[in-house]
């Protein structure tokens, strides 16, 4: 547990009991995949003073590189450091598991690209599919010095 703007923040693995909250923020994950995220500990819930306020889920891109699929902080809780806290928690977890590189992406018409840049990620490519907005990819090299 730690503090962000005078609030007690707890970040923990997603649990089955988080299902309703999770799906209030994440319209892209199926019920079956939610169960897998819970089982495999690939989803986190951020609680602010005990109230669920954000989520992060990831998978392994190419089966060997952690890729953040979704970071979402609920309305009314944004711009308070919760997203940054979720990212830092995930980065520390991945570093502790021995990973050296993380990937994230966002659409080019979303403000998340600025958030990722401010948290140390650098753009490393993009994906242009017909009829869709460009997807921007970002990477971050994990070094021991920032996680000690």
Secondary structure as a PSIPRED ss2 file (coil, helix, strand):
# PSIPRED VFORMAT (PSIPRED V4.0)

   1 X C   1.000  0.000  0.000
   2 X E   0.000  0.000  1.000
   3 X E   0.000  0.000  1.000
   4 X E   0.000  0.000  1.000
   5 X C   1.000  0.000  0.000
   6 X C   1.000  0.000  0.000
   7 X E   0.000  0.000  1.000
   8 X E   0.000  0.000  1.000
   9 X E   0.000  0.000  1.000
  10 X E   0.000  0.000  1.000
  11 X E   0.000  0.000  1.000
  12 X E   0.000  0.000  1.000
  13 X E   0.000  0.000  1.000
  14 X C   1.000  0.000  0.000
  15 X C   1.000  0.000  0.000
  16 X H   0.000  1.000  0.000
  17 X H   0.000  1.000  0.000
  18 X H   0.000  1.000  0.000
  19 X H   0.000  1.000  0.000
  20 X H   0.000  1.000  0.000
  21 X H   0.000  1.000  0.000
  22 X H   0.000  1.000  0.000
  23 X H   0.000  1.000  0.000
  24 X H   0.000  1.000  0.000
  25 X H   0.000  1.000  0.000
  26 X C   1.000  0.000  0.000
  27 X C   1.000  0.000  0.000
  28 X C   1.000  0.000  0.000
  29 X C   1.000  0.000  0.000
  30 X C   1.000  0.000  0.000
  31 X H   0.000  1.000  0.000
  32 X H   0.000  1.000  0.000
  33 X H   0.000  1.000  0.000
  34 X H   0.000  1.000  0.000
  35 X H   0.000  1.000  0.000
  36 X H   0.000  1.000  0.000
  37 X H   0.000  1.000  0.000
  38 X H   0.000  1.000  0.000
  39 X H   0.000  1.000  0.000
  40 X H   0.000  1.000  0.000
  41 X C   1.000  0.000  0.000
  42 X C   1.000  0.000  0.000
  43 X E   0.000  0.000  1.000
  44 X E   0.000  0.000  1.000
  45 X E   0.000  0.000  1.000
  46 X E   0.000  0.000  1.000
  47 X E   0.000  0.000  1.000
  48 X E   0.000  0.000  1.000
  49 X C   1.000  0.000  0.000
  50 X C   1.000  0.000  0.000
  51 X E   0.000  0.000  1.000
  52 X E   0.000  0.000  1.000
  53 X E   0.000  0.000  1.000
  54 X E   0.000  0.000  1.000
  55 X E   0.000  0.000  1.000
  56 X E   0.000  0.000  1.000
  57 X E   0.000  0.000  1.000
  58 X E   0.000  0.000  1.000
  59 X E   0.000  0.000  1.000
  60 X E   0.000  0.000  1.000
  61 X E   0.000  0.000  1.000
  62 X C   1.000  0.000  0.000
  63 X C   1.000  0.000  0.000
  64 X C   1.000  0.000  0.000
  65 X E   0.000  0.000  1.000
  66 X E   0.000  0.000  1.000
  67 X E   0.000  0.000  1.000
  68 X E   0.000  0.000  1.000
  69 X E   0.000  0.000  1.000
  70 X E   0.000  0.000  1.000
  71 X E   0.000  0.000  1.000
  72 X E   0.000  0.000  1.000
  73 X E   0.000  0.000  1.000
  74 X C   1.000  0.000  0.000
  75 X C   1.000  0.000  0.000
  76 X C   1.000  0.000  0.000
  77 X C   1.000  0.000  0.000
  78 X C   1.000  0.000  0.000
  79 X C   1.000  0.000  0.000
  80 X C   1.000  0.000  0.000
  81 X C   1.000  0.000  0.000
  82 X H   0.000  1.000  0.000
  83 X H   0.000  1.000  0.000
  84 X H   0.000  1.000  0.000
  85 X H   0.000  1.000  0.000
  86 X H   0.000  1.000  0.000
  87 X H   0.000  1.000  0.000
  88 X H   0.000  1.000  0.000
  89 X H   0.000  1.000  0.000
  90 X H   0.000  1.000  0.000
  91 X H   0.000  1.000  0.000
  92 X H   0.000  1.000  0.000
  93 X H   0.000  1.000  0.000
  94 X H   0.000  1.000  0.000
  95 X H   0.000  1.000  0.000
  96 X H   0.000  1.000  0.000
  97 X C   1.000  0.000  0.000
  98 X C   1.000  0.000  0.000
  99 X C   1.000  0.000  0.000
 100 X C   1.000  0.000  0.000
 101 X E   0.000  0.000  1.000
 102 X E   0.000  0.000  1.000
 103 X E   0.000  0.000  1.000
 104 X E   0.000  0.000  1.000
 105 X E   0.000  0.000  1.000
 106 X E   0.000  0.000  1.000
 107 X E   0.000  0.000  1.000
 108 X C   1.000  0.000  0.000
 109 X C   1.000  0.000  0.000
 110 X C   1.000  0.000  0.000
 111 X C   1.000  0.000  0.000
 112 X H   0.000  1.000  0.000
 113 X H   0.000  1.000  0.000
 114 X H   0.000  1.000  0.000
 115 X H   0.000  1.000  0.000
 116 X H   0.000  1.000  0.000
 117 X H   0.000  1.000  0.000
 118 X H   0.000  1.000  0.000
 119 X C   1.000  0.000  0.000
 120 X C   1.000  0.000  0.000
 121 X C   1.000  0.000  0.000
 122 X E   0.000  0.000  1.000
 123 X E   0.000  0.000  1.000
 124 X E   0.000  0.000  1.000
 125 X E   0.000  0.000  1.000
 126 X E   0.000  0.000  1.000
 127 X E   0.000  0.000  1.000
 128 X C   1.000  0.000  0.000
 129 X C   1.000  0.000  0.000
 130 X C   1.000  0.000  0.000
 131 X C   1.000  0.000  0.000
 132 X C   1.000  0.000  0.000
 133 X C   1.000  0.000  0.000
 134 X C   1.000  0.000  0.000
 135 X E   0.000  0.000  1.000
 136 X E   0.000  0.000  1.000
 137 X E   0.000  0.000  1.000
 138 X E   0.000  0.000  1.000
 139 X E   0.000  0.000  1.000
 140 X E   0.000  0.000  1.000
 141 X E   0.000  0.000  1.000
 142 X C   1.000  0.000  0.000
 143 X C   1.000  0.000  0.000
 144 X H   0.000  1.000  0.000
 145 X H   0.000  1.000  0.000
 146 X H   0.000  1.000  0.000
 147 X C   1.000  0.000  0.000
 148 X C   1.000  0.000  0.000
